[in-house]
Amino acid sequence: MIHVLQKGETLTQIAHQYYEDARFWPYIFEVNRHQLSTPDKVLEDMPLYLPNPTFYDIDGNNSESIEKVRMLIKKLMK
């Protein structure tokens, strides 16, 4: 699936919209690294690929899924 960024949108807002949990923004960043240098450098009208929640184990009700994304956030913030 593809989401075209609207003015003022952030990866956390998009993650909340599609996955009902803003913490999963790193997966959107990871699958779009070919066009994003940092998570905060998103541009209006930029098409973003949205990762498949099943493939990436995106589930805000699953503690393992949440821990996995926390580790990814730590890695990205280094």
C-alpha positions in Angstrom: 0.0 0.0 0.0 1.1 3.6 -0.7 0.3 6.7 1.3 1.0 10.1 -0.3 2.1 12.6 2.4 -0.1 15.6 3.0 1.2 18.9 4.3 2.2 18.7 7.9 2.0 14.9 8.3 4.5 12.9 10.2 5.5 9.3 10.2 4.0 8.9 13.7 0.7 10.2 12.5 0.7 7.9 9.5 1.6 4.9 11.8 -1.3 5.8 14.0 -3.7 6.1 11.1 -2.8 2.7 9.5 -1.6 0.7 12.5 -3.6 2.3 15.3 -0.3 2.9 17.2 2.1 5.7 16.5 5.1 3.6 17.9 5.3 1.7 14.6 6.6 4.7 12.6 10.2 3.1 12.4 8.8 0.5 10.0 7.5 3.1 7.6 10.9 4.8 7.8 12.8 1.6 7.2 10.9 0.6 4.0 11.3 4.1 2.7 15.0 4.6 3.4 15.7 4.8 -0.3 14.0 8.3 -0.2 14.2 9.3 3.4 17.6 10.3 5.0 16.1 10.9 8.4 12.6 10.3 9.9 11.9 14.0 10.1 12.7 14.8 6.5 9.4 13.9 4.9 8.1 16.0 2.0 4.5 16.9 1.0 3.3 14.8 -1.9 6.0 12.2 -1.2 4.6 8.6 -1.8 5.5 6.3 1.1 5.3 2.6 1.0 3.5 1.2 4.0 4.8 -2.1 5.4 2.5 -5.0 5.6 1.6 -5.3 9.3 1.6 -9.1 9.2 5.0 -9.4 7.6 6.6 -6.9 10.1 4.6 -8.2 13.1 3.0 -4.8 13.7 0.5 -5.4 16.5 0.0 -2.8 19.3 -1.6 -5.5 21.5 1.4 -7.8 21.3 4.1 -7.2 23.9 6.8 -8.9 21.7 5.8 -6.7 18.8 6.1 -3.6 20.9 9.5 -4.6 22.3 10.7 -5.3 18.8 9.8 -1.8 17.7 11.3 -0.3 20.8 14.6 -1.9 19.9 14.4 -0.6 16.4 13.7 3.0 17.7 16.8 2.7 19.9 18.9 1.6 17.0 17.6 4.5 14.8 18.2 7.1 17.5 21.9 6.3 17.9 
